[in-house]
Amino acid sequence: MRGRKPGENESVTDKECLDAFMQLSRVEGIIPALESAHAMAWAMRMAPTLGKDTHILVNLSGRGNKDADYVAKVLGI
């Protein structure tokens, strides 16, 4: 987070969060907690704006299997 001010907050939409939840689940086989999916959604949004040599580190915490029923209901799957 070099160059960012301490305590700066960002947000993502519910759709971005659910898209990140599903993409991480499908591509990596990791079911993230919704809190982690929010962080992943922000990273996925920012990645195209960064240089090709830039690395992004996202810490995943929690267990998304507890959120899977809610996500399925919201997405209608």
C-alpha positions in Angstrom: 0.0 0.0 0.0 2.9 2.2 -0.7 1.9 5.7 -1.4 -1.5 5.4 0.3 -2.4 7.3 3.4 -2.9 5.3 6.6 -6.5 4.7 7.5 -7.8 5.2 4.0 -10.9 3.1 3.2 -12.1 1.8 -0.1 -15.4 0.1 -1.0 -16.7 -2.3 -3.6 -20.3 -3.0 -4.7 -22.2 -6.1 -3.6 -21.9 -7.4 -7.2 -18.1 -7.0 -7.3 -17.9 -8.8 -4.0 -20.1 -11.7 -5.2 -18.2 -11.9 -8.5 -14.9 -12.1 -6.6 -16.4 -14.8 -4.3 -17.4 -16.9 -7.3 -14.2 -16.3 -9.3 -11.9 -17.3 -6.4 -14.1 -20.3 -5.8 -14.0 -21.4 -9.4 -10.4 -20.6 -10.4 -8.6 -21.4 -7.2 -10.9 -23.7 -5.4 -10.9 -21.4 -2.4 -14.3 -20.4 -0.9 -13.5 -17.1 0.7 -15.4 -15.5 3.6 -17.4 -12.5 2.3 -15.1 -10.1 4.1 -12.1 -11.6 2.2 -14.2 -11.5 -1.0 -14.5 -7.7 -0.5 -10.8 -7.3 -0.4 -10.3 -9.6 -3.4 -12.9 -7.6 -5.4 -10.9 -4.4 -4.7 -7.7 -6.0 -5.7 -9.3 -7.3 -8.9 -10.6 -3.8 -9.7 -7.2 -2.2 -9.1 -5.0 -4.8 -10.8 -5.6 -3.5 -14.4 -4.5 0.0 -13.3 -1.2 -1.1 -11.9 2.1 -1.8 -13.7 2.9 -5.3 -14.9 5.7 -5.7 -12.3 3.4 -4.7 -9.4 2.4 -7.5 -7.0 -0.8 -7.4 -4.9 -1.1 -9.4 -1.7 -4.5 -10.1 -0.3 -4.9 -11.9 3.1 -7.8 -14.3 3.1 -9.3 -15.1 6.5 -12.4 -16.9 7.7 -14.3 -19.7 6.1 -16.6 -19.0 3.1 -18.5 -22.3 3.5 -20.5 -20.5 6.2 -21.5 -17.9 3.5 -22.1 -20.3 0.7 -25.9 -20.7 1.3 -26.4 -16.9 1.5 -24.4 -16.4 -1.8 -26.3 -19.1 -3.5 -29.6 -17.5 -2.4 -28.6 -14.1 -3.6 -27.3 -15.3 -6.9 -30.3 -17.7 -7.4 -28.1 -20.8 -7.8 
